[in-house]
Amino acid sequence: FSVDHTTWREVVDEFKLSYKVIVLDNRGSGQTDVPDGPYSIEQMADDVAALCKALQIDQAYFVGNSMGGFIVQAISYRYPQLVKKLVITNSTYAAHTSFHYYIEAQIDFINAGAPASALIKAGCSWSFSFEFLCNFIMWGAAS
């Protein structure tokens, strides 16, 4: 939602040892055009399916984190023939009201020009427990 494909850099480095890896920016984020919104999860699933068709990919493994988890679930529902397997992390089946409030705050931060690192930190505080973050930072994995 508030980051681009470069956040996956370290994960891609590991995955590419065993798989052909394709990462993309969803419509309106990263290096994509910003068409008039609003955008839906279904539209973004259709975008991924269209990319697969253009690249002549008949079936693939899909990994979706956070909003990407919503997107890959929509892909599996709308285009089951494309899905070999799904990996969904830090996501859910449905967004609750408090999540919508979080998303509105993220949009406010983006409009105010907040750096990506601050958006990621805010997202981590929403997504992970205090104990996990303390251990993660203590081991030097985050700054």
FENHU-V843121 format. One record per backbone hydrogen bond with DSSP energy under -1.0 kcal/mol. NH is the residue of the N-H (numbers start at 1). CO is the residue of the C=O. If there is no record, write none. Layout:
BEGIN
{{NH/CO} {NH/CO}}
END
This chain:
BEGIN
{{7/4} {8/5} {9/6} {12/8} {13/9} {14/10} {15/11} {16/12} {17/14} {18/15} {19/15} {28/33} {29/26} {32/29} {44/40} {45/41} {46/42} {47/43} {48/44} {49/45} {50/46} {51/47} {52/48} {53/49} {54/50} {55/51} {56/53} {57/52} {60/82} {62/85} {64/87} {66/89} {68/65} {69/66} {71/67} {72/68} {73/69} {74/70} {75/71} {76/72} {77/73} {78/74} {79/75} {82/79} {84/60} {87/62} {89/64} {100/96} {101/97} {102/98} {103/99} {104/100} {105/101} {106/102} {107/103} {108/104} {109/105} {110/106} {111/107} {112/108} {113/110} {114/109} {119/115} {120/116} {121/117} {122/118} {123/119} {124/120} {125/121} {126/122} {127/123} {128/124} {133/129} {134/130} {135/131} {136/132} {137/133} {138/134} {139/135} {140/137} {141/136}}
END
